Amino acid sequence: MTTAYGRPEAALPTDLAYTFDWLKPGEADKDAVLAASKRSIKAVDMAIAEQGPKNEAYRRHCEGDADDTQQFIRNHVYHKSPTTGTYCFCAPVVTVNTEIRDQAGGAHD
């Protein structure tokens, strides 16, 4: 399954849950950053759950940080360390670099 942007959807294990306790800022750029953050967190945990450091979903969602993220996942795979439980993410602080945004052609994810 893929998202509206053609990126693989992250399917999580049943013993893993998230609460994203934040409101949308109401600004398109910041809303897009938060939505992309949710997907990248889930994609990384999916790769850990599958014990697959070359998982396609996280590689698409973590494009800029793929090498560091791959090492993070490899560490979990090496130690056979799963991700389970419930995680709460709250009170994010989002700052948009307008210079980079404008070079990329506006808000998107």
Chimera marker file (.cmm) of the C-alpha trace (Angstrom):
<marker_set name="trace">
<marker id="1" x="0.000" y="0.000" z="0.000" r="1" g="1" b="0" radius="0.5"/>
<marker id="2" x="1.244" y="3.519" z="-0.755" r="1" g="1" b="0" radius="0.5"/>
<marker id="3" x="0.387" y="7.000" z="0.476" r="1" g="1" b="0" radius="0.5"/>
<marker id="4" x="-1.097" y="9.725" z="-1.701" r="1" g="1" b="0" radius="0.5"/>
<marker id="5" x="2.463" y="10.830" z="-2.437" r="1" g="1" b="0" radius="0.5"/>
<marker id="6" x="3.556" y="7.441" z="-3.764" r="1" g="1" b="0" radius="0.5"/>
<marker id="7" x="5.525" y="6.476" z="-0.658" r="1" g="1" b="0" radius="0.5"/>
<marker id="8" x="5.091" y="3.036" z="0.923" r="1" g="1" b="0" radius="0.5"/>
<marker id="9" x="2.648" y="2.961" z="3.842" r="1" g="1" b="0" radius="0.5"/>
<marker id="10" x="4.103" y="1.815" z="7.149" r="1" g="1" b="0" radius="0.5"/>
<marker id="11" x="2.170" y="-1.183" z="8.546" r="1" g="1" b="0" radius="0.5"/>
<marker id="12" x="2.933" y="-1.553" z="12.239" r="1" g="1" b="0" radius="0.5"/>
<marker id="13" x="2.947" y="-4.651" z="14.447" r="1" g="1" b="0" radius="0.5"/>
<marker id="14" x="-0.169" y="-5.061" z="16.598" r="1" g="1" b="0" radius="0.5"/>
<marker id="15" x="1.872" y="-4.715" z="19.812" r="1" g="1" b="0" radius="0.5"/>
<marker id="16" x="3.095" y="-1.230" z="18.872" r="1" g="1" b="0" radius="0.5"/>
<marker id="17" x="0.976" y="1.893" z="19.255" r="1" g="1" b="0" radius="0.5"/>
<marker id="18" x="1.460" y="5.635" z="19.065" r="1" g="1" b="0" radius="0.5"/>
<marker id="19" x="-0.282" y="8.681" z="20.373" r="1" g="1" b="0" radius="0.5"/>
<marker id="20" x="0.573" y="11.858" z="18.521" r="1" g="1" b="0" radius="0.5"/>
<marker id="21" x="-0.709" y="14.387" z="21.008" r="1" g="1" b="0" radius="0.5"/>
<marker id="22" x="-0.392" y="17.561" z="19.024" r="1" g="1" b="0" radius="0.5"/>
<marker id="23" x="-2.629" y="19.975" z="17.226" r="1" g="1" b="0" radius="0.5"/>
<marker id="24" x="-2.060" y="20.999" z="13.656" r="1" g="1" b="0" radius="0.5"/>
<marker id="25" x="-0.453" y="24.430" z="13.650" r="1" g="1" b="0" radius="0.5"/>
<marker id="26" x="-2.774" y="25.498" z="10.815" r="1" g="1" b="0" radius="0.5"/>
<marker id="27" x="0.096" y="26.505" z="8.571" r="1" g="1" b="0" radius="0.5"/>
<marker id="28" x="0.524" y="24.303" z="5.489" r="1" g="1" b="0" radius="0.5"/>
<marker id="29" x="4.316" y="23.995" z="5.844" r="1" g="1" b="0" radius="0.5"/>
<marker id="30" x="4.228" y="23.067" z="9.520" r="1" g="1" b="0" radius="0.5"/>
<marker id="31" x="1.277" y="20.706" z="9.054" r="1" g="1" b="0" radius="0.5"/>
<marker id="32" x="3.221" y="18.932" z="6.297" r="1" g="1" b="0" radius="0.5"/>
<marker id="33" x="6.308" y="18.609" z="8.525" r="1" g="1" b="0" radius="0.5"/>
<marker id="34" x="4.264" y="17.022" z="11.330" r="1" g="1" b="0" radius="0.5"/>
<marker id="35" x="2.497" y="14.631" z="8.948" r="1" g="1" b="0" radius="0.5"/>
<marker id="36" x="5.837" y="13.584" z="7.426" r="1" g="1" b="0" radius="0.5"/>
<marker id="37" x="7.288" y="13.128" z="10.927" r="1" g="1" b="0" radius="0.5"/>
<marker id="38" x="4.500" y="10.707" z="11.861" r="1" g="1" b="0" radius="0.5"/>
<marker id="39" x="5.114" y="8.648" z="8.742" r="1" g="1" b="0" radius="0.5"/>
<marker id="40" x="8.888" y="8.552" z="9.195" r="1" g="1" b="0" radius="0.5"/>
<marker id="41" x="8.608" y="7.436" z="12.838" r="1" g="1" b="0" radius="0.5"/>
<marker id="42" x="6.254" y="4.639" z="11.813" r="1" g="1" b="0" radius="0.5"/>
<marker id="43" x="8.417" y="3.631" z="8.839" r="1" g="1" b="0" radius="0.5"/>
<marker id="44" x="11.549" y="3.318" z="10.991" r="1" g="1" b="0" radius="0.5"/>
<marker id="45" x="9.712" y="1.198" z="13.544" r="1" g="1" b="0" radius="0.5"/>
<marker id="46" x="8.282" y="-0.960" z="10.762" r="1" g="1" b="0" radius="0.5"/>
<marker id="47" x="11.810" y="-1.610" z="9.470" r="1" g="1" b="0" radius="0.5"/>
<marker id="48" x="12.914" y="-2.568" z="12.988" r="1" g="1" b="0" radius="0.5"/>
<marker id="49" x="9.904" y="-4.857" z="13.410" r="1" g="1" b="0" radius="0.5"/>
<marker id="50" x="10.686" y="-6.552" z="10.084" r="1" g="1" b="0" radius="0.5"/>
<marker id="51" x="14.376" y="-6.664" z="11.046" r="1" g="1" b="0" radius="0.5"/>
<marker id="52" x="15.062" y="-5.073" z="7.668" r="1" g="1" b="0" radius="0.5"/>
<marker id="53" x="17.605" y="-2.250" z="7.590" r="1" g="1" b="0" radius="0.5"/>
<marker id="54" x="17.019" y="-1.830" z="3.847" r="1" g="1" b="0" radius="0.5"/>
<marker id="55" x="13.228" y="-1.548" z="4.158" r="1" g="1" b="0" radius="0.5"/>
<marker id="56" x="11.776" y="0.552" z="1.320" r="1" g="1" b="0" radius="0.5"/>
<marker id="57" x="9.281" y="2.498" z="3.454" r="1" g="1" b="0" radius="0.5"/>
<marker id="58" x="11.806" y="4.091" z="5.804" r="1" g="1" b="0" radius="0.5"/>
<marker id="59" x="14.218" y="4.788" z="2.938" r="1" g="1" b="0" radius="0.5"/>
<marker id="60" x="11.524" y="6.849" z="1.209" r="1" g="1" b="0" radius="0.5"/>
<marker id="61" x="10.352" y="8.638" z="4.367" r="1" g="1" b="0" radius="0.5"/>
<marker id="62" x="13.850" y="9.393" z="5.711" r="1" g="1" b="0" radius="0.5"/>
<marker id="63" x="15.525" y="10.467" z="2.479" r="1" g="1" b="0" radius="0.5"/>
<marker id="64" x="17.834" y="13.093" z="3.984" r="1" g="1" b="0" radius="0.5"/>
<marker id="65" x="18.832" y="10.981" z="6.989" r="1" g="1" b="0" radius="0.5"/>
<marker id="66" x="18.757" y="7.523" z="5.390" r="1" g="1" b="0" radius="0.5"/>
<marker id="67" x="22.345" y="6.556" z="6.282" r="1" g="1" b="0" radius="0.5"/>
<marker id="68" x="22.037" y="7.491" z="9.967" r="1" g="1" b="0" radius="0.5"/>
<marker id="69" x="18.602" y="5.910" z="10.150" r="1" g="1" b="0" radius="0.5"/>
<marker id="70" x="19.861" y="2.711" z="8.523" r="1" g="1" b="0" radius="0.5"/>
<marker id="71" x="22.581" y="2.453" z="11.179" r="1" g="1" b="0" radius="0.5"/>
<marker id="72" x="19.979" y="2.998" z="13.917" r="1" g="1" b="0" radius="0.5"/>
<marker id="73" x="17.871" y="0.164" z="12.451" r="1" g="1" b="0" radius="0.5"/>
<marker id="74" x="20.926" y="-2.088" z="12.016" r="1" g="1" b="0" radius="0.5"/>
<marker id="75" x="21.715" y="-1.679" z="15.710" r="1" g="1" b="0" radius="0.5"/>
<marker id="76" x="18.213" y="-2.890" z="16.578" r="1" g="1" b="0" radius="0.5"/>
<marker id="77" x="18.517" y="-5.790" z="14.125" r="1" g="1" b="0" radius="0.5"/>
<marker id="78" x="21.956" y="-6.792" z="15.408" r="1" g="1" b="0" radius="0.5"/>
<marker id="79" x="20.721" y="-6.873" z="19.003" r="1" g="1" b="0" radius="0.5"/>
<marker id="80" x="17.368" y="-8.400" z="17.953" r="1" g="1" b="0" radius="0.5"/>
<marker id="81" x="15.764" y="-5.494" z="19.778" r="1" g="1" b="0" radius="0.5"/>
<marker id="82" x="12.103" y="-5.079" z="18.813" r="1" g="1" b="0" radius="0.5"/>
<marker id="83" x="9.973" y="-1.997" z="19.158" r="1" g="1" b="0" radius="0.5"/>
<marker id="84" x="6.900" y="-2.735" z="21.246" r="1" g="1" b="0" radius="0.5"/>
<marker id="85" x="4.644" y="-0.817" z="23.554" r="1" g="1" b="0" radius="0.5"/>
<marker id="86" x="2.901" y="2.531" z="23.391" r="1" g="1" b="0" radius="0.5"/>
<marker id="87" x="4.732" y="5.748" z="22.626" r="1" g="1" b="0" radius="0.5"/>
<marker id="88" x="3.411" y="9.260" z="23.094" r="1" g="1" b="0" radius="0.5"/>
<marker id="89" x="4.765" y="12.161" z="21.077" r="1" g="1" b="0" radius="0.5"/>
<marker id="90" x="3.676" y="15.586" z="22.244" r="1" g="1" b="0" radius="0.5"/>
<marker id="91" x="4.411" y="19.298" z="22.053" r="1" g="1" b="0" radius="0.5"/>
<marker id="92" x="6.479" y="19.388" z="18.860" r="1" g="1" b="0" radius="0.5"/>
<marker id="93" x="8.311" y="22.534" z="17.910" r="1" g="1" b="0" radius="0.5"/>
<marker id="94" x="8.342" y="23.082" z="14.154" r="1" g="1" b="0" radius="0.5"/>
<marker id="95" x="10.510" y="25.657" z="12.450" r="1" g="1" b="0" radius="0.5"/>
<marker id="96" x="10.333" y="25.941" z="8.673" r="1" g="1" b="0" radius="0.5"/>
<marker id="97" x="13.406" y="27.101" z="6.797" r="1" g="1" b="0" radius="0.5"/>
<marker id="98" x="11.653" y="29.272" z="4.216" r="1" g="1" b="0" radius="0.5"/>
<marker id="99" x="14.749" y="29.527" z="2.033" r="1" g="1" b="0" radius="0.5"/>
<marker id="100" x="14.879" y="25.746" z="1.571" r="1" g="1" b="0" radius="0.5"/>
<marker id="101" x="11.079" y="25.558" z="1.229" r="1" g="1" b="0" radius="0.5"/>
<marker id="102" x="11.086" y="28.154" z="-1.536" r="1" g="1" b="0" radius="0.5"/>
<marker id="103" x="13.883" y="26.366" z="-3.399" r="1" g="1" b="0" radius="0.5"/>
<marker id="104" x="11.871" y="23.136" z="-3.233" r="1" g="1" b="0" radius="0.5"/>
<marker id="105" x="8.761" y="24.780" z="-4.621" r="1" g="1" b="0" radius="0.5"/>
<marker id="106" x="6.598" y="25.184" z="-1.499" r="1" g="1" b="0" radius="0.5"/>
<marker id="107" x="4.952" y="22.925" z="1.050" r="1" g="1" b="0" radius="0.5"/>
<marker id="108" x="4.783" y="19.217" z="0.281" r="1" g="1" b="0" radius="0.5"/>
<marker id="109" x="5.629" y="15.884" z="1.850" r="1" g="1" b="0" radius="0.5"/>
<link id1="1" id2="2" r="1" g="1" b="0" radius="0.2"/>
<link id1="2" id2="3" r="1" g="1" b="0" radius="0.2"/>
<link id1="3" id2="4" r="1" g="1" b="0" radius="0.2"/>
<link id1="4" id2="5" r="1" g="1" b="0" radius="0.2"/>
<link id1="5" id2="6" r="1" g="1" b="0" radius="0.2"/>
<link id1="6" id2="7" r="1" g="1" b="0" radius="0.2"/>
<link id1="7" id2="8" r="1" g="1" b="0" radius="0.2"/>
<link id1="8" id2="9" r="1" g="1" b="0" radius="0.2"/>
<link id1="9" id2="10" r="1" g="1" b="0" radius="0.2"/>
<link id1="10" id2="11" r="1" g="1" b="0" radius="0.2"/>
<link id1="11" id2="12" r="1" g="1" b="0" radius="0.2"/>
<link id1="12" id2="13" r="1" g="1" b="0" radius="0.2"/>
<link id1="13" id2="14" r="1" g="1" b="0" radius="0.2"/>
<link id1="14" id2="15" r="1" g="1" b="0" radius="0.2"/>
<link id1="15" id2="16" r="1" g="1" b="0" radius="0.2"/>
<link id1="16" id2="17" r="1" g="1" b="0" radius="0.2"/>
<link id1="17" id2="18" r="1" g="1" b="0" radius="0.2"/>
<link id1="18" id2="19" r="1" g="1" b="0" radius="0.2"/>
<link id1="19" id2="20" r="1" g="1" b="0" radius="0.2"/>
<link id1="20" id2="21" r="1" g="1" b="0" radius="0.2"/>
<link id1="21" id2="22" r="1" g="1" b="0" radius="0.2"/>
<link id1="22" id2="23" r="1" g="1" b="0" radius="0.2"/>
<link id1="23" id2="24" r="1" g="1" b="0" radius="0.2"/>
<link id1="24" id2="25" r="1" g="1" b="0" radius="0.2"/>
<link id1="25" id2="26" r="1" g="1" b="0" radius="0.2"/>
<link id1="26" id2="27" r="1" g="1" b="0" radius="0.2"/>
<link id1="27" id2="28" r="1" g="1" b="0" radius="0.2"/>
<link id1="28" id2="29" r="1" g="1" b="0" radius="0.2"/>
<link id1="29" id2="30" r="1" g="1" b="0" radius="0.2"/>
<link id1="30" id2="31" r="1" g="1" b="0" radius="0.2"/>
<link id1="31" id2="32" r="1" g="1" b="0" radius="0.2"/>
<link id1="32" id2="33" r="1" g="1" b="0" radius="0.2"/>
<link id1="33" id2="34" r="1" g="1" b="0" radius="0.2"/>
<link id1="34" id2="35" r="1" g="1" b="0" radius="0.2"/>
<link id1="35" id2="36" r="1" g="1" b="0" radius="0.2"/>
<link id1="36" id2="37" r="1" g="1" b="0" radius="0.2"/>
<link id1="37" id2="38" r="1" g="1" b="0" radius="0.2"/>
<link id1="38" id2="39" r="1" g="1" b="0" radius="0.2"/>
<link id1="39" id2="40" r="1" g="1" b="0" radius="0.2"/>
<link id1="40" id2="41" r="1" g="1" b="0" radius="0.2"/>
<link id1="41" id2="42" r="1" g="1" b="0" radius="0.2"/>
<link id1="42" id2="43" r="1" g="1" b="0" radius="0.2"/>
<link id1="43" id2="44" r="1" g="1" b="0" radius="0.2"/>
<link id1="44" id2="45" r="1" g="1" b="0" radius="0.2"/>
<link id1="45" id2="46" r="1" g="1" b="0" radius="0.2"/>
<link id1="46" id2="47" r="1" g="1" b="0" radius="0.2"/>
<link id1="47" id2="48" r="1" g="1" b="0" radius="0.2"/>
<link id1="48" id2="49" r="1" g="1" b="0" radius="0.2"/>
<link id1="49" id2="50" r="1" g="1" b="0" radius="0.2"/>
<link id1="50" id2="51" r="1" g="1" b="0" radius="0.2"/>
<link id1="51" id2="52" r="1" g="1" b="0" radius="0.2"/>
<link id1="52" id2="53" r="1" g="1" b="0" radius="0.2"/>
<link id1="53" id2="54" r="1" g="1" b="0" radius="0.2"/>
<link id1="54" id2="55" r="1" g="1" b="0" radius="0.2"/>
<link id1="55" id2="56" r="1" g="1" b="0" radius="0.2"/>
<link id1="56" id2="57" r="1" g="1" b="0" radius="0.2"/>
<link id1="57" id2="58" r="1" g="1" b="0" radius="0.2"/>
<link id1="58" id2="59" r="1" g="1" b="0" radius="0.2"/>
<link id1="59" id2="60" r="1" g="1" b="0" radius="0.2"/>
<link id1="60" id2="61" r="1" g="1" b="0" radius="0.2"/>
<link id1="61" id2="62" r="1" g="1" b="0" radius="0.2"/>
<link id1="62" id2="63" r="1" g="1" b="0" radius="0.2"/>
<link id1="63" id2="64" r="1" g="1" b="0" radius="0.2"/>
<link id1="64" id2="65" r="1" g="1" b="0" radius="0.2"/>
<link id1="65" id2="66" r="1" g="1" b="0" radius="0.2"/>
<link id1="66" id2="67" r="1" g="1" b="0" radius="0.2"/>
<link id1="67" id2="68" r="1" g="1" b="0" radius="0.2"/>
<link id1="68" id2="69" r="1" g="1" b="0" radius="0.2"/>
<link id1="69" id2="70" r="1" g="1" b="0" radius="0.2"/>
<link id1="70" id2="71" r="1" g="1" b="0" radius="0.2"/>
<link id1="71" id2="72" r="1" g="1" b="0" radius="0.2"/>
<link id1="72" id2="73" r="1" g="1" b="0" radius="0.2"/>
<link id1="73" id2="74" r="1" g="1" b="0" radius="0.2"/>
<link id1="74" id2="75" r="1" g="1" b="0" radius="0.2"/>
<link id1="75" id2="76" r="1" g="1" b="0" radius="0.2"/>
<link id1="76" id2="77" r="1" g="1" b="0" radius="0.2"/>
<link id1="77" id2="78" r="1" g="1" b="0" radius="0.2"/>
<link id1="78" id2="79" r="1" g="1" b="0" radius="0.2"/>
<link id1="79" id2="80" r="1" g="1" b="0" radius="0.2"/>
<link id1="80" id2="81" r="1" g="1" b="0" radius="0.2"/>
<link id1="81" id2="82" r="1" g="1" b="0" radius="0.2"/>
<link id1="82" id2="83" r="1" g="1" b="0" radius="0.2"/>
<link id1="83" id2="84" r="1" g="1" b="0" radius="0.2"/>
<link id1="84" id2="85" r="1" g="1" b="0" radius="0.2"/>
<link id1="85" id2="86" r="1" g="1" b="0" radius="0.2"/>
<link id1="86" id2="87" r="1" g="1" b="0" radius="0.2"/>
<link id1="87" id2="88" r="1" g="1" b="0" radius="0.2"/>
<link id1="88" id2="89" r="1" g="1" b="0" radius="0.2"/>
<link id1="89" id2="90" r="1" g="1" b="0" radius="0.2"/>
<link id1="90" id2="91" r="1" g="1" b="0" radius="0.2"/>
<link id1="91" id2="92" r="1" g="1" b="0" radius="0.2"/>
<link id1="92" id2="93" r="1" g="1" b="0" radius="0.2"/>
<link id1="93" id2="94" r="1" g="1" b="0" radius="0.2"/>
<link id1="94" id2="95" r="1" g="1" b="0" radius="0.2"/>
<link id1="95" id2="96" r="1" g="1" b="0" radius="0.2"/>
<link id1="96" id2="97" r="1" g="1" b="0" radius="0.2"/>
<link id1="97" id2="98" r="1" g="1" b="0" radius="0.2"/>
<link id1="98" id2="99" r="1" g="1" b="0" radius="0.2"/>
<link id1="99" id2="100" r="1" g="1" b="0" radius="0.2"/>
<link id1="100" id2="101" r="1" g="1" b="0" radius="0.2"/>
<link id1="101" id2="102" r="1" g="1" b="0" radius="0.2"/>
<link id1="102" id2="103" r="1" g="1" b="0" radius="0.2"/>
<link id1="103" id2="104" r="1" g="1" b="0" radius="0.2"/>
<link id1="104" id2="105" r="1" g="1" b="0" radius="0.2"/>
<link id1="105" id2="106" r="1" g="1" b="0" radius="0.2"/>
<link id1="106" id2="107" r="1" g="1" b="0" radius="0.2"/>
<link id1="107" id2="108" r="1" g="1" b="0" radius="0.2"/>
<link id1="108" id2="109" r="1" g="1" b="0" radius="0.2"/>
</marker_set>
